């Protein structure tokens, strides 16, 4: 089992502390999504909130990636999480005081998105340096499992708390959960990073070096492509769940929590399935990962055709399983051979592909859902993207054979 990173006391402490912060973030996701739906009952609004949550990563993550590669990453991660906690407290005040509005909700989503744009390269630069280099692949798998356990528990807890104590008190709970995470981060020690002088490079020259690395490294380039297409369609669909839970199946906030928890359960199974496999080889993206994208896209069609609440839960969980397997495999393919002083820049570009794809997909899905209905929007986007990607993979397969 690929869990060797847990031998490190340092990494185990991080896993424990981050569980609190991740739980807060996933509760935050369902709370903001539910507020958008409750205020407007508009799928476009829900999609817009998701878009502004992810869109800043498209522009800002590469810039933060350069910043992380030349700064103290422990200090950077503390700043990011303190900002996250501060924004959570501010949103709680706005909701509790009755001043929250759709515009203010979009503004908070944008601010959370800016913090998330920094969080991606910071987190992906921090965690590999908590262990020896031979355990980096294990770190990616364990962090993904931890992330998805919170993804399963957080929405369910958030949905129940919204129904039982209201949105304002739920936001207060989220703020409190950030505190132990920040404390644990302050106590971590990191493996030294090599000094190649890249910190003295001009800012945009350093950014260009990261872009060149991605373009020239075939396995990294392919991993970026696979992650991007699946994020655009499948992850984008999974970000517009309030209209499915309440608009299609009339299940309310608690139903939304159950639906998001089902996706979390599928993701956890995907994470453990990767942990049970032999360690992935450096510089190579497995064939199973390249093909998993087709299955994940086909499941979007299945979600659109789901006739019952139970079948929708099952398909959403299966979609999450596939997207998680793909995410872990693509991150591992990128991280294994990556030097620490390049990690922030390269992984920030992965964040652009993954988070940016989700943002664009959520925004387009919300608009389509209001125009033609959510289920038909899922069927059309899933069918067209599955056909396109399957054709591309067949073309590349026969091209390799002919060479």
N, C-alpha and C positions, 0 to 999 in steps of 0.2 A: 504494500500500500504506500502511495506517494505522500507520506505525512511526516517526513524526516525533519522538517523545520520546527516541529513541536518539541524537539530535543533542546531547543534554545529557550532558557528562562525569559530572556528579553522578548522574544517573539510571542511566547505564551502570554506575557503581560499585555502586549499590544492586542492580541486577539481578544482577551478578556475586556479590556477597556473600550476597544472599538465596537464591541457588541452593544454597548449603551448608546454610543453616538449613532450607529447604524439604525438602531431601533427608533431613535428620535427622528432620523431623516426619513425613514419609511412611514412613520406616523405623520410626519409633516406632509409627505406626498399625498396621502389619502385625504388629509384635512384640507389642504389647499384645493385639491381636485373637487372635493365635496362642496366647499364654499363656492367655487365657480359654478357648479351645477345648481346649488340651492339658490344662489342669487339670481340666476338667469334662465335655468333650464335650457341652456343652449349648448349643443355639442361643439359648435364653433368656439364658444368661450372656453370650454374645457380644453379643446385643442390649442387655443391661443395661450392659455396658462402653461400647458406642457411645452409649447414652442419656446416661450420666453424663459422657461426654466433651463432648457437645453441649448438654445441658440447662442448664448454668449460663449460657449465652449468652441464654437466654430471659428470665432475671430480671436478670442483671448487665450485659449489653452496653449497654442504654440508660443505666444509671448511669455506666458507664465512658465512654460517649459524651459526657455532660455534662462529665465530668472532663477529657477530652481537649481539648474546645473552650475550656477555660479554663487549660490548663497548657502547658508547653514540650513539644511533641509528640516532639521528638528525645530528650529525657530520658526521656519515658514509654516510648518504644519500646525504649530500652536496658534499662530496668528490667524490662519484660515479657520480653525475650529472655534476660536473665540469670536470671530466675526459671525460664524454660523449661529452660535448661541445668542449673540446680540440681536441678530435679525429675528430669531424665533421669539425672543422676549418682546421686541417691538411689534411683531404681528399679533402677539397675545394682547398687548395693550390696545391696539387698534380694534380688535374684535370685541374685547371686553368693554371698551368704552362706546361701542356702537358706531364708530367712525369708519369702519371697513366698507369699501365699495368695490365694484368690479374694476374700476381704474386702479385703485390702491392695491387690489389683489394682483393685477398684472405687474404693477411696479415692484411689489415684493417678490414675485416670481422672477423678474428680471434681476433683482439684487441677489436672490438665492442662486440664480444662474451664474452670475459673475463669481460668486464664492465657489460654486461647483467647478467652474472653469479653472480656478487655481487649485482646487482640491485634487483633481484628476492627476496632474503631473506630480504634485507634492506627495500624494499617497503612493503612487507607483514608483517614485524614487526612494521613498522612505522604507517601505517594507522589505525590499531585497537586501537592504543594508543592516537589517536586524539579525541576519544569519550569515553563515559562511556561504561562499559563492556556489558550492555544490548543492545547496538546498534552495536555490532560487526558484526552480520549477515547482517545488513543493509549496513554497510561499504563495505562488499564484493560485494554486488549487485551494489551499486552506483559506486564504483571504476570500476567494469566491464562495466557498461553503459558508463562511461566517456572514458574508454579505447577504446570501440568500436565505439563511436562517432568519435573519432580521427581516428580510423581504416577506417571509411567510408569517412571522409573528406580528410584526409592526402594523400592517394594515388591519389585521383582525382585532388587535388591541385598540387601534385608532378608531375603527368603526364602532366597536362596543362602547368606547369612552364617549364618542360623539353622541351616540344614542342615549347614554346614561347620564352624563354630566355636562354635555354641551360642548360646542366647539372651543369656546374660550378656555375652559378648564383643561381641555385636551391639549391645547397649545402650551399651557403652563407646564403640564407634565413633560412635554417634549423639551422645553428649556431645561428643566431639572436634569433630564437624562444626559445632557451634554456635559455636565459638571464632572462626573467620574472619568469620562473619556479624556477631558482636558488634563485632569490630574495625572492619569497614567502616561499620557504623551510627555508630560514634563519630566518623567522619571526614566525615560528610555535612554539607552546608549547605542550608538551607531558604529558599524564597521567603517574604518577610515576609507576615504575615497582617494583614488589616485589623482595626482596633480600633473596635468599635461599642459597647463597654461591656458586652457580654453576659457577660463574665467576672465582673462585679459583680452580676449578677442572682441572686436566691435560687435555690438548687439545683433545687428542684422546679418553679419557675417557668420556668427554662431548659429543663428536660425537657419541660414542657407546650408550650413554643414549638416544639420539634422535632416533637412529635406533631401539632400544628396544621398545620405546614408539610406533613407527609406527607398528612394528610387533605384539605387544600384544594388540593393540586397533583394534578390528574387523572392525568397521566402517571406520577408517582411512585407514586400509590396503585395504579394498574394494574400497574406493575412489581413492586410488593410482592406483589400477589395471584398473579401468574404464578410468581414465584420460590417462593412459599410452597407452592403446590399441588404443583409438581414436586418440591420438596425433600421433602415429606411422603411421597410414594409412590416416585418413581424414585430420589432420593438415599437415601431410607431403605432401599430394597432393596439399593442398592450398598454400604451400610454393613454388611450382614450376609452377607459373602461367604465366611467360613471354613466355614459349614455347606454351602455350595454346592460349594466346591472339594474339601473332604475328606468331608463327610457324604453328598453326592450322587454325586460323581465319583471319590472316593477318591484325590485327588492330593497330599495332604499339604501341608507348609509351602511347598515349592517351587511346587506348583500354585497355592496362594493368591497367591504372588508373581507368577506368570505372569498370573493372572486380574486382579489389581489393576493390573499393567502394561498389560494390554489395555485396561482402562478409561482408564488414563493416555494411551495412544496415541490412543484415540478423542477424548479431551479436547484433546490437542495439535492434532489435525486440526480440531477445532471452533474452537480459538483462531486457527489460521492462516486458516481460512475467513472468520472475522470480520475479520482483518487485511486480507484481499484485497478486502473490500467497501468502497464509498465511506464516508466518515465519517458516522456516524449524526446525524440532525438533532436539535437540542435540543428538549426538551419533547414528544417523540413516541416511542412504542414501536411498532416496525414490525409490520405484520400478520403477517409470517413468524414473529416471536417469539411472538405470541399463539397462533398455530397450532402452533408447535413443541411446546408443552406436550402437546397431544393425541397427537402422535407419540411423545413420550417416555413417556407413560403406557401407550400401546399396547405399547410394547416390553417393559414389565414382564411383560405377558401372554406375550410371545414368549420371555422368559427362563424363565418357568415351564414352557413347552412344549418347551424346548430338549432334543432327544433325545441329543445327543452333547456331549462336552467342547469340541470345536471350534466347534460352533454356539453353545454358551453363551458362549465367548470373543467370538465375533462380535457377538452380541446385546448383551453387556455393554459392548463397545466402542462400539456404536451408541448405546446409552442414554447413555453418558458424553459422546459427541459432542453430542447434543441438549441435555443439561443444561448443558454448557459454553457452547454458543451462546446459550442462554437467559440464563445467568448474566452473560455479558459484556454482552449487549444491555440487560438490566435495570439492571445497575450503571451502564452508560454513560448510559442515560436519566435516571438519578437524579443522577449526578455532574456532567453537563455544565453545568447552570445553578446549581449549588450554590455558595454562598459558603463560604469557608474556615472562618469562625467558626460555621457551622452543620453542617459536614461530619461531625464526630464524632457528633453527636446523630442525624442522619438515617441515616448509614451503619450506626450501631449498631442501628437499627431494622431495616434490611435484614438485618443479621446475625442478629437475633432470628428473622426469618421463615425465612431460609435454614438456619441452624444448628439452630434450634428445630424446624423441620419435619423435618430429618434425624434429630434425636434422637427425636422422637415416632414417626416412621416406623420407625426401626431397632428401637425397643423393641416396638412393636406387631407388626412382622414376626417378631421373634424368638419372641414368645409364640405367635403363630399357627403358626409353623414347627414348634414343639415339639408343638402340639396336633393339627395336621392334615397336617404335612409341608411342607417349604419350597416345593416346586414348586406344590402346590395353593394355598398361601398367596399366592404371586406371581400366580397366575392369577386368583384371586378379587379381590384388591385392585386389580390392574391393570384388570380388566374393569369393576368398579364405578366406579372413579375416572375411567376413560376415558369411560364413558357419561355420567357426571355433568358433567364439564368440557365435553365436546362439546356437550351440551344447553345449558349455560350460554352458551358462545360463540355458538351459533346464535341463542339468545334475544337476546343483546346485539347481534348483527349485524342482525337484523330490527328491533330497537328503534331502532337508528341510522337505518335506511332509512325507517322510519315517521315519524321526526322530521324 
